Amino acid sequence: MNMSRTRERLIVIGGDAAGMSAASQARRLKGPGELEIVAFERGHFTSYSACGIPYWVGGDVTDRDELIARTPEEHRAREIDLRLRTEVTEIDPAGQRVRARDVESGEESWTSYDKLVIATGARPIRPDMPGVDAAGVHGVQTLDDGQALLDTLEGTRGRRAVVVGAGYIGVEMAEALIKRGYEVTVVNRGSEPMSTLDPDMGRLVHKAMEGLGITMVNDAEVTKILTGDDGTARAVVTQDGEFPADVVVLGIGVRPETALAEAAGLPLGPHGGLLTDRSMRVRGHEDIWSGGDCVEVLDLVSGQERHIPLGTHANKHGQVIGTNVGGGYATFPGVVGTAVSKVCDLEIARTGLREKDAHRVGLRFEAVTIESTSRAGYYPNASPMTVKMLAEHRTGRLLGVQIVGREGAGKRVDIAAVALTAGMTAEQMTSLDLGYAPPFSPVWDPVLVAARKAAAKVRGSM
């Protein structure tokens, strides 16, 4: 601790979910007289929902400010010294200080800390290819990114959009652009969209996207983006073709934003994220914590480290960090990899391991797929649902579940997420006492139908 000050100083790098959750929780536990909190944020906004950006672009959310959970003024009212448009350019762990630069003026200065939180998030993947930095090419990670995309959409006369990548962001942005009246092509390097699903389940998403009028181009690698005389993107080029575009959206995914941490010699995992212990303290550094999209977390199913950039995790990380920084005790045990999304009325959900994940960690498994309905078959508006379940060979331990269907499908994955966290077997799941009434479910819920089939297959394999 720096003895020249009568109170400790906490510095937070990053003003979104993990960083400001940590700052807010630490402030709840320690008043301004005990703990000074300084937060640096290079953008214009704090504590916002990046997950909501596609719905803002698509018009479901009409006002950008609806995505902001807490404004800079609200943080400052709680005695958090929040400095916007200020980018940290260097971390000096040995000297317990950070160097920050005012984005507008370029002025730089060092600030010392007693405790440091690194919550630098993730950055959109931008392939190293010609034209990727041209005007009209957008990543979508921050509110500033979303505003820049909306400005392009409102300023262009053309109505052709190409989305590069078909993960969560790519699929959600394709839907948003369709809603805005664009002719949308999605160029995807995988065999089917949504690589977080197994290909047989991704095929269901493919069909639904084509049903919306989206052109899917699978097994295609983008090699360059062509620009016009004005330097603006006009086409996306693959090894097999050229796709005209008035706007290009990169939905390839994100990587942990850990350049600062790496330069400071902090430990990174195989996916480039910071490594922490269960208290979210950076390994080997007593006074540094990290959380959110810049860290790797323990996968409770595979037992390995994974990078899963989700707001749910980031907020939990922040609560854990803030509790520990504020003198309490909290841990983050890990995740099972639950995620849910949609393409218009098609709901897409997964938790646990895919087939290739299980193969990669050396697990033998049985896989089953069932077709069911969201409600009792005789009840009005019952819609089809496909559930895929993986169970470990011989033990029957649940390994993963994927669900694709209409209304009522997506959040059913939470049943499986709880079962995975508890280490349940498929056989044990069949006895779960779930809520039933014809408007909500068949007598046997689709997840339990899959569990029965998986349990029977495990028994048969023995």
C-alpha positions in Angstrom: 0.0 0.0 0.0 1.2 3.5 -0.8 1.8 5.0 2.7 1.8 8.6 1.4 -2.0 8.4 1.2 -4.4 8.0 4.2 -6.8 5.9 2.1 -6.4 3.1 -0.5 -6.8 3.9 -4.2 -8.6 1.5 -6.5 -8.1 2.0 -10.2 -10.5 0.4 -12.7 -9.6 0.1 -16.3 -12.8 -0.2 -18.4 -16.1 1.4 -17.6 -18.6 -1.2 -18.7 -20.2 -4.3 -17.0 -17.3 -5.9 -15.1 -15.4 -2.7 -14.3 -18.2 -0.6 -13.0 -19.9 -3.5 -11.2 -16.6 -4.0 -9.4 -16.4 -0.3 -8.6 -20.0 0.0 -7.4 -19.8 -3.1 -5.2 -16.5 -1.9 -3.7 -18.1 1.4 -3.0 -21.1 -0.3 -1.2 -18.6 -1.9 1.1 -16.2 0.9 1.6 -17.0 4.6 1.8 -15.0 7.5 0.2 -13.1 8.0 3.4 -11.6 4.5 3.2 -11.3 3.9 -0.5 -10.7 6.2 -3.4 -12.0 4.8 -6.7 -10.7 6.1 -10.1 -12.1 4.5 -13.3 -10.8 5.1 -16.8 -13.0 4.6 -19.9 -11.7 5.4 -23.4 -15.2 5.6 -24.8 -18.2 7.9 -24.3 -20.4 5.6 -22.3 -20.5 3.4 -19.2 -22.4 0.4 -17.9 -24.3 -0.3 -21.1 -25.7 -3.5 -22.7 -23.5 -4.4 -25.7 -25.8 -7.4 -26.2 -28.6 -5.0 -26.9 -26.9 -3.2 -29.8 -28.3 -5.4 -32.6 -31.8 -4.8 -31.3 -31.1 -1.0 -31.2 -29.8 -1.2 -34.8 -32.9 -3.2 -35.8 -35.3 -0.8 -34.2 -36.7 -3.0 -31.4 -35.0 -0.6 -29.0 -35.7 2.9 -30.1 -33.4 5.0 -28.0 -29.7 4.3 -27.4 -30.0 5.5 -23.8 -32.3 2.6 -23.0 -29.2 0.4 -23.2 -27.4 2.3 -20.5 -27.9 0.9 -17.0 -26.1 3.6 -15.2 -24.8 6.9 -16.5 -21.4 8.5 -15.8 -23.2 11.1 -13.6 -24.8 8.4 -11.5 -21.4 6.7 -10.9 -19.8 10.1 -10.0 -22.7 10.8 -7.6 -21.5 7.7 -5.7 -18.0 9.2 -5.3 -16.4 7.2 -8.2 -13.9 9.4 -10.1 -15.0 8.3 -13.6 -12.8 9.7 -16.4 -14.3 9.2 -19.8 -12.3 9.4 -23.1 -9.3 8.4 -21.1 -7.3 5.4 -22.4 -4.8 3.5 -20.2 -1.7 2.9 -22.3 0.6 1.1 -19.9 0.4 -0.9 -16.6 3.4 -0.9 -14.3 2.8 -3.7 -11.8 6.1 -3.3 -10.1 5.5 0.4 -9.5 1.8 0.0 -8.9 0.8 2.6 -11.4 -0.9 3.1 -14.7 -0.3 5.6 -17.5 -3.4 7.1 -19.0 -3.9 9.4 -22.1 -6.6 11.9 -22.6 -8.1 10.9 -26.0 -9.0 14.4 -27.0 -5.9 16.3 -25.9 -3.3 13.5 -26.1 -2.0 14.5 -22.6 -0.5 11.6 -20.6 0.0 11.1 -16.9 0.8 8.3 -14.4 -1.6 7.4 -11.5 -0.6 5.1 -8.7 -2.8 2.4 -7.2 -3.1 0.1 -4.2 -5.5 -2.2 -6.0 -6.2 -2.5 -9.7 -9.1 -4.0 -11.7 -8.5 -4.8 -15.4 -11.8 -4.9 -17.3 -10.7 -4.1 -20.8 -13.3 -6.3 -22.5 -12.9 -7.8 -25.9 -12.4 -6.4 -29.4 -14.1 -7.5 -32.6 -11.9 -9.7 -34.8 -10.9 -7.8 -37.9 -9.1 -10.1 -40.4 -5.9 -8.9 -41.9 -7.0 -8.3 -45.5 -7.3 -5.5 -48.0 -10.2 -3.1 -47.4 -11.1 -4.2 -43.9 -10.5 -0.7 -42.5 -12.5 1.0 -45.3 -15.4 3.4 -44.6 -18.6 1.4 -44.5 -17.0 -1.6 -42.7 -18.2 -1.9 -39.1 -17.5 -4.1 -36.1 -20.2 -4.0 -33.4 -18.9 -4.1 -29.9 -19.5 -0.8 -28.2 -22.3 1.9 -28.3 -19.9 4.0 -30.3 -19.7 1.2 -32.8 -23.4 0.9 -32.9 -23.8 4.7 -33.5 -21.3 4.6 -36.3 -23.2 1.8 -38.0 -26.5 3.6 -37.7 -24.9 6.7 -39.1 -23.7 4.7 -42.1 -27.1 3.1 -42.6 -28.9 6.4 -42.5 -26.3 8.0 -44.8 -26.2 5.5 -47.6 -28.6 5.3 -50.5 -27.9 1.6 -51.3 -29.8 -1.2 -49.6 -27.3 -4.1 -49.8 -25.6 -5.4 -46.7 -23.1 -8.2 -46.3 -22.5 -9.7 -42.8 -19.2 -11.5 -42.5 -19.6 -14.3 -39.9 -22.6 -16.2 -38.7 -22.1 -16.4 -34.9 -24.4 -14.7 -32.4 -23.5 -11.2 -33.5 -23.6 -12.1 -37.2 -27.0 -13.7 -37.0 -28.5 -11.0 -34.8 -27.1 -8.3 -37.1 -28.5 -10.0 -40.2 -32.0 -9.9 -38.6 -31.5 -6.3 -37.7 -30.6 -5.3 -41.2 -33.5 -7.3 -42.7 -35.8 -5.3 -40.4 -34.3 -2.1 -41.8 -35.2 -3.1 -45.3 -31.8 -4.2 -46.5 -31.0 -7.1 -48.8 -28.8 -9.2 -46.6 -26.1 -11.8 -47.5 -24.3 -13.6 -44.7 -20.8 -15.0 -45.6 -19.8 -17.8 -43.3 -16.6 -19.8 -43.2 -18.3 -22.7 -41.4 -20.5 -25.4 -42.9 -23.6 -24.0 -41.1 -24.4 -20.8 -39.2 -24.0 -20.7 -35.4 -20.7 -22.6 -34.9 -21.6 -22.8 -31.2 -24.1 -25.5 -32.2 -23.3 -28.8 -33.8 -23.8 -28.6 -37.6 -27.0 -30.7 -37.6 -28.6 -28.1 -35.3 -27.0 -25.2 -37.2 -28.8 -26.5 -40.3 -32.1 -25.6 -38.7 -30.9 -22.1 -38.2 -29.8 -22.0 -41.8 -33.2 -22.9 -43.1 -34.9 -20.3 -40.8 -32.5 -17.5 -42.1 -33.3 -18.4 -45.7 -37.0 -18.2 -44.8 -36.5 -14.6 -43.7 -35.0 -13.8 -47.1 -31.3 -13.8 -45.9 -28.9 -15.3 -48.4 -26.5 -17.7 -46.7 -23.1 -18.4 -48.2 -21.4 -21.2 -46.2 -17.9 -22.6 -46.5 -16.7 -19.3 -47.8 -13.5 -17.5 -46.7 -13.5 -13.7 -47.3 -10.3 -12.6 -49.0 -10.7 -8.9 -49.4 -13.2 -6.0 -49.4 -13.3 -4.0 -52.5 -13.7 -0.2 -52.3 -15.0 2.5 -54.6 -13.3 5.6 -55.8 -14.4 7.4 -52.6 -12.7 4.7 -50.4 -16.0 3.2 -49.3 -16.7 -0.5 -49.2 -18.6 -1.7 -52.3 -18.2 -5.5 -52.3 -17.0 -8.5 -50.3 -14.8 -11.0 -52.1 -14.4 -14.7 -51.3 -12.4 -17.4 -53.1 -15.5 -18.3 -55.1 -17.4 -15.0 -55.7 -18.1 -11.4 -55.2 -21.0 -9.9 -53.2 -22.0 -6.3 -53.7 -22.4 -4.3 -50.5 -23.3 -0.8 -49.4 -22.4 -1.7 -45.8 -20.4 -4.5 -44.4 -20.8 -5.7 -40.8 -18.1 -7.9 -39.2 -19.7 -10.6 -37.0 -16.7 -12.9 -36.9 -16.4 -12.9 -33.1 -14.2 -11.2 -30.5 -10.9 -11.7 -28.9 -9.9 -10.7 -25.3 -8.5 -7.2 -25.2 -5.4 -8.0 -23.3 -2.6 -6.2 -25.1 -2.0 -4.0 -22.0 -1.9 -7.0 -19.7 0.4 -8.9 -22.0 2.8 -5.9 -22.2 2.8 -5.8 -18.4 3.8 -9.5 -18.2 0.5 -10.7 -16.7 -0.4 -14.3 -17.3 -2.6 -15.2 -20.3 -4.3 -18.4 -21.2 -4.5 -20.4 -24.4 -7.3 -18.2 -25.8 -5.5 -14.9 -25.0 -7.5 -14.1 -21.9 -6.2 -13.2 -18.5 -5.9 -16.0 -16.0 -7.3 -15.5 -12.5 -8.0 -17.6 -9.5 -11.6 -18.1 -8.1 -11.6 -14.7 -6.4 -10.9 -13.2 -9.9 -7.4 -12.1 -8.7 -4.9 -12.3 -11.5 -2.6 -15.3 -10.9 0.6 -14.3 -9.2 -0.5 -10.7 -8.4 -1.9 -10.0 -5.0 -3.2 -6.5 -5.9 -4.6 -7.0 -9.4 -8.0 -8.4 -10.3 -9.6 -8.9 -13.7 -13.1 -9.8 -15.0 -15.4 -9.7 -18.0 -14.6 -10.4 -21.6 -10.8 -10.1 -21.1 -10.5 -13.2 -18.9 -10.7 -16.9 -19.3 -12.9 -18.9 -17.0 -13.2 -22.5 -15.9 -15.6 -24.7 -17.9 -17.2 -26.9 -15.2 -18.1 -29.6 -17.7 -14.7 -30.0 -19.5 -12.5 -28.8 -16.6 -10.6 -26.6 -19.0 -10.2 -22.8 -19.4 -12.5 -21.1 -22.0 -13.1 -17.6 -23.2 -16.9 -16.9 -23.1 -17.6 -13.2 -23.6 -21.1 -12.6 -22.1 -22.6 -9.8 -20.0 -24.0 -12.3 -17.5 -20.5 -13.4 -16.6 -19.0 -9.9 -16.6 -21.5 -8.6 -14.1 -20.9 -11.6 -11.8 -17.2 -11.1 -12.1 -17.6 -7.5 -11.1 -19.6 -8.4 -8.1 -17.0 -10.9 -7.0 -14.1 -8.5 -7.5 -15.9 -5.6 -5.8 -16.6 -7.8 -2.8 -13.0 -8.9 -2.5 -11.6 -5.4 -3.1 -14.0 -4.0 -0.5 -12.8 -6.4 2.2 -15.3 -9.2 1.8 -15.0 -12.7 0.3 -16.5 -14.1 -2.8 -15.6 -16.5 -5.6 -16.6 -17.3 -9.1 -16.7 -21.1 -9.6 -16.9 -21.3 -13.4 -19.5 -21.7 -16.1 -21.2 -24.3 -18.2 -21.3 -22.3 -21.4 -25.0 -21.3 -21.6 -26.2 -18.9 -24.3 -29.4 -18.1 -26.1 -30.3 -16.0 -29.2 -32.9 -15.7 -31.9 -33.5 -15.1 -35.5 -36.9 -13.4 -35.6 -39.2 -16.0 -34.0 -36.7 -18.8 -34.1 -35.0 -19.3 -30.7 -31.5 -20.8 -30.4 -30.0 -22.1 -27.2 -27.1 -24.2 -26.0 -25.3 -25.1 -22.9 -22.3 -27.5 -22.1 -20.3 -29.2 -24.7 -20.8 -29.7 -28.4 -19.7 -33.0 -30.0 -16.4 -31.6 -31.1 -15.8 -30.1 -27.6 -16.3 -33.6 -26.0 -14.0 -35.2 -28.6 -11.3 -32.6 -28.0 -11.2 -33.3 -24.2 -11.3 -37.0 -24.7 -14.8 -37.7 -23.5 -16.8 -40.6 -24.9 -20.5 -39.8 -25.2 -23.9 -40.7 -26.5 -25.9 -38.2 -28.6 -29.6 -38.1 -29.1 -32.0 -35.7 -30.9 -35.7 -35.5 -30.4 -38.6 -33.6 -31.9 -41.3 -32.2 -29.7 -43.6 -29.2 -29.2 -43.6 -26.1 -27.0 -47.0 -26.9 -25.6 -49.4 -29.9 -25.5 -49.9 -30.9 -29.1 -53.7 -30.2 -28.9 -53.3 -26.7 -27.4 -53.4 -23.8 -29.8 -50.2 -22.5 -31.3 -48.0 -25.4 -30.2 -44.8 -25.0 -32.2 -42.1 -27.6 -33.1 -38.9 -27.8 -31.1 -35.7 -29.8 -31.6 -33.6 -30.8 -28.6 -30.1 -32.4 -28.9 -28.5 -33.9 -25.8 -25.1 -35.4 -25.1 -24.5 -37.7 -22.2 -21.2 -39.3 -21.1 -20.8 -43.0 -22.2 -21.4 -45.4 -19.3 -21.8 -42.8 -16.5 -24.7 -41.0 -18.3 -23.4 -37.6 -16.9 -25.0 -34.8 -18.8 -22.5 -33.1 -21.1 -24.5 -30.7 -23.2 -27.9 -29.6 -24.7 -28.8 -27.7 -27.8 -32.3 -26.4 -28.5 -33.8 -24.8 -31.6 -37.5 -23.9 -31.9 -40.1 -21.2 -31.7 -41.7 -19.5 -28.7 -40.8 -21.2 -25.4 -37.8 -23.1 -26.7 -34.8 -20.9 -25.8 -35.2 -20.5 -22.1 -35.7 -24.3 -21.6 -32.0 -24.5 -21.9 -31.8 -23.2 -18.3 -33.1 -26.6 -17.1 -30.1 -28.2 -18.6 -27.7 -25.5 -17.3 -28.8 -26.2 -13.7 -28.5 -30.0 -14.3 -25.0 -29.5 -15.7 -23.9 -27.3 -12.8 -25.2 -29.9 -10.4 -23.4 -32.7 -12.3 -26.6 -34.6 -12.9 -27.0 -37.7 -15.2 -29.6 -38.0 -17.9 -31.3 -40.6 -15.8 -31.5 -38.3 -12.8 -33.0 -35.5 -15.1 -35.9 -37.7 -16.1 -37.2 -37.4 -12.5 -37.1 -33.6 -12.4 -40.4 -32.1 -11.1 -41.0 -29.5 -13.7 -44.0 -27.3 -14.0 -46.7 -28.6 -16.4 -49.9 -27.3 -17.9 -51.0 -27.7 -21.6 -50.3 -24.0 -22.4 -46.7 -24.3 -21.3 -45.5 -27.8 -22.0 -46.5 -31.4 -23.1 -46.8 -33.8 -20.2 -43.2 -34.8 -20.8 -41.2 -31.6 -21.3 -39.0 -31.7 -24.5 -35.9 -31.5 -22.4 -37.0 -34.5 -20.3 -38.0 -36.5 -23.5 -34.4 -36.0 -24.6 -33.1 -37.0 -21.2 -35.2 -40.3 -21.3 -33.8 -41.1 -24.8 -30.2 -40.3 -23.7 -30.6 -42.4 -20.5 -31.9 -45.3 -22.6 -29.0 -45.0 -25.0 -26.5 -45.0 -22.2 -28.1 -48.1 -20.7 -28.0 -49.8 -24.1 -24.3 -49.0 -24.6 -23.6 -50.8 -21.3 
